[in-house]
Amino acid sequence: MDVRCSGHRANWGSSGSYRIDLFAALLCLLIAYVLNRGMRSAARFETALVYVKVAIVLLVIVVGVFHINSANYSPFAHSDWPARSPARQPSSSPCSATTR
């Protein structure tokens, strides 16, 4: 049997079986191995970077906790805060829509 695909001739045996090019198969396995090793090392590197980023965020939070001035929270809300809420007073903004 003679099969042609893009100008290449396939080697079919007399019983309809075919031969595998051992060199090509080994080369594909070698390339897959090298890519897999590269992906593993890239994944390890990315994981290490994530740990570093999380550590930096936690460090900023821990350092920031010591710089909190609790005097800034007193008074937390103005004493007339409910009277100033937008729901109780009409807005003076020309872009706001009022329904009456």
C-alpha positions as CSV (number, residue, x, y, z in Angstrom):
1,M,0.0,0.0,0.0
2,D,1.4,3.4,-1.0
3,V,0.1,6.4,0.9
4,R,1.3,9.9,0.1
5,C,0.7,12.9,2.3
6,S,2.2,16.3,1.3
7,G,4.8,14.6,-0.9
8,H,6.0,12.2,1.8
9,R,5.7,8.5,1.4
10,A,4.5,6.4,4.3
11,N,6.1,3.0,4.8
12,W,3.4,0.4,5.2
13,G,4.3,-3.3,5.6
14,S,2.7,-6.1,3.6
15,S,0.4,-6.9,6.5
16,G,-1.0,-3.4,6.8
17,S,1.2,-2.5,9.8
18,Y,3.4,0.5,9.9
19,R,6.9,1.3,11.3
20,I,7.7,3.9,13.9
21,D,10.7,6.2,13.5
22,L,12.5,5.5,16.7
23,F,14.7,8.5,16.5
24,A,11.8,10.9,16.0
25,A,9.9,9.3,18.9
26,L,12.9,9.6,21.2
27,L,13.5,13.2,20.1
28,C,9.9,14.1,20.9
29,L,10.2,12.5,24.4
30,L,13.5,14.4,25.0
31,I,11.9,17.7,24.0
32,A,8.8,17.0,26.2
33,Y,11.2,16.2,29.1
34,V,13.1,19.4,28.7
35,L,9.9,21.5,28.4
36,N,8.5,19.7,31.5
37,R,11.7,20.5,33.5
38,G,11.5,24.1,32.3
39,M,7.8,24.4,33.3
40,R,8.5,22.8,36.7
41,S,11.3,25.3,37.4
42,A,9.2,28.2,36.2
43,A,6.3,27.0,38.4
44,R,8.7,26.9,41.4
45,F,10.0,30.4,40.6
46,E,6.4,31.7,40.4
47,T,5.5,30.1,43.7
48,A,8.5,31.7,45.3
49,L,7.5,35.1,43.9
50,V,4.0,34.7,45.3
51,Y,5.4,33.9,48.8
52,V,7.6,37.0,48.6
53,K,4.7,39.2,47.5
54,V,2.5,37.9,50.3
55,A,5.3,38.4,52.8
56,I,5.7,42.0,51.7
57,V,2.0,42.7,52.1
58,L,1.9,41.1,55.5
59,L,5.0,43.2,56.5
60,V,3.3,46.4,55.4
61,I,0.2,45.5,57.4
62,V,2.3,44.6,60.5
63,V,4.4,47.8,60.3
64,G,1.3,49.9,59.6
65,V,-0.5,48.6,62.7
66,F,2.2,50.2,64.9
67,H,1.7,53.6,63.2
68,I,-2.1,53.8,63.8
69,N,-3.0,56.9,65.8
70,S,-6.2,56.2,67.7
71,A,-6.8,59.9,68.3
72,N,-7.7,60.2,64.6
73,Y,-10.8,58.1,65.2
74,S,-12.3,60.4,67.8
75,P,-14.9,61.6,66.8
76,F,-15.4,58.9,64.2
77,A,-18.6,60.5,62.9
78,H,-19.8,64.1,63.3
79,S,-22.4,64.7,66.0
80,D,-24.9,66.0,63.4
81,W,-24.1,63.2,61.0
82,P,-27.7,61.8,60.6
83,A,-28.9,65.3,59.8
84,R,-26.3,65.6,57.0
85,S,-27.1,62.4,55.3
86,P,-28.0,62.8,51.6
87,A,-31.4,61.1,52.1
88,R,-32.6,63.8,54.5
89,Q,-31.4,66.9,52.6
90,P,-31.8,67.6,48.9
91,S,-28.6,67.7,47.1
92,S,-27.3,71.0,45.7
93,S,-25.5,69.2,42.8
94,P,-26.8,70.2,39.4
95,C,-26.3,66.6,38.2
96,S,-28.4,64.9,40.9
97,A,-32.0,63.9,40.0
98,T,-34.6,64.6,42.7
99,T,-38.0,63.0,42.7
100,R,-40.8,64.8,44.6
